[in-house]
Amino acid sequence: MIVAFSVSPLGVGEDVGEYVADAVRVV
């Protein structure tokens, strides 16, 4: 999750947003 948040501002955007959302749901 930390990596996803770190990558998000770099411009990955929606893909990371979905990944983070799934990760948060799992946690």
PyMOL commands that place a pseudoatom at each C-alpha (Angstrom):
pseudoatom trace, name=CA, resn=MET, resi=1, chain=A, elem=C, hetatm=0, pos=[0.000, 0.000, 0.000]
pseudoatom trace, name=CA, resn=ILE, resi=2, chain=A, elem=C, hetatm=0, pos=[2.817, 2.407, 0.853]
pseudoatom trace, name=CA, resn=VAL, resi=3, chain=A, elem=C, hetatm=0, pos=[4.323, 1.821, -2.588]
pseudoatom trace, name=CA, resn=ALA, resi=4, chain=A, elem=C, hetatm=0, pos=[0.967, 2.473, -4.239]
pseudoatom trace, name=CA, resn=PHE, resi=5, chain=A, elem=C, hetatm=0, pos=[0.603, 5.773, -2.401]
pseudoatom trace, name=CA, resn=SER, resi=6, chain=A, elem=C, hetatm=0, pos=[4.182, 6.694, -3.351]
pseudoatom trace, name=CA, resn=VAL, resi=7, chain=A, elem=C, hetatm=0, pos=[3.540, 5.936, -7.024]
pseudoatom trace, name=CA, resn=SER, resi=8, chain=A, elem=C, hetatm=0, pos=[0.126, 7.621, -7.166]
pseudoatom trace, name=CA, resn=PRO, resi=9, chain=A, elem=C, hetatm=0, pos=[1.381, 11.249, -7.355]
pseudoatom trace, name=CA, resn=LEU, resi=10, chain=A, elem=C, hetatm=0, pos=[3.816, 10.224, -10.100]
pseudoatom trace, name=CA, resn=GLY, resi=11, chain=A, elem=C, hetatm=0, pos=[0.902, 9.996, -12.520]
pseudoatom trace, name=CA, resn=VAL, resi=12, chain=A, elem=C, hetatm=0, pos=[-0.342, 6.402, -12.303]
pseudoatom trace, name=CA, resn=GLY, resi=13, chain=A, elem=C, hetatm=0, pos=[-3.616, 7.786, -10.993]
pseudoatom trace, name=CA, resn=GLU, resi=14, chain=A, elem=C, hetatm=0, pos=[-6.694, 5.645, -11.582]
pseudoatom trace, name=CA, resn=ASP, resi=15, chain=A, elem=C, hetatm=0, pos=[-4.889, 2.298, -11.711]
pseudoatom trace, name=CA, resn=VAL, resi=16, chain=A, elem=C, hetatm=0, pos=[-3.258, 2.923, -8.348]
pseudoatom trace, name=CA, resn=GLY, resi=17, chain=A, elem=C, hetatm=0, pos=[-6.526, 4.300, -6.980]
pseudoatom trace, name=CA, resn=GLU, resi=18, chain=A, elem=C, hetatm=0, pos=[-8.265, 1.016, -7.768]
pseudoatom trace, name=CA, resn=TYR, resi=19, chain=A, elem=C, hetatm=0, pos=[-5.367, -1.003, -6.368]
pseudoatom trace, name=CA, resn=VAL, resi=20, chain=A, elem=C, hetatm=0, pos=[-5.332, 1.017, -3.148]
pseudoatom trace, name=CA, resn=ALA, resi=21, chain=A, elem=C, hetatm=0, pos=[-9.105, 0.696, -2.816]
pseudoatom trace, name=CA, resn=ASP, resi=22, chain=A, elem=C, hetatm=0, pos=[-8.849, -3.095, -3.140]
pseudoatom trace, name=CA, resn=ALA, resi=23, chain=A, elem=C, hetatm=0, pos=[-5.904, -3.214, -0.739]
pseudoatom trace, name=CA, resn=VAL, resi=24, chain=A, elem=C, hetatm=0, pos=[-7.795, -1.162, 1.843]
pseudoatom trace, name=CA, resn=ARG, resi=25, chain=A, elem=C, hetatm=0, pos=[-10.814, -3.445, 1.533]
pseudoatom trace, name=CA, resn=VAL, resi=26, chain=A, elem=C, hetatm=0, pos=[-8.626, -6.511, 2.069]
pseudoatom trace, name=CA, resn=VAL, resi=27, chain=A, elem=C, hetatm=0, pos=[-6.993, -4.948, 5.125]
for i in range(1, 27): cmd.bond("trace and resi %d" % i, "trace and resi %d" % (i + 1))
show_as sticks, trace
zoom trace
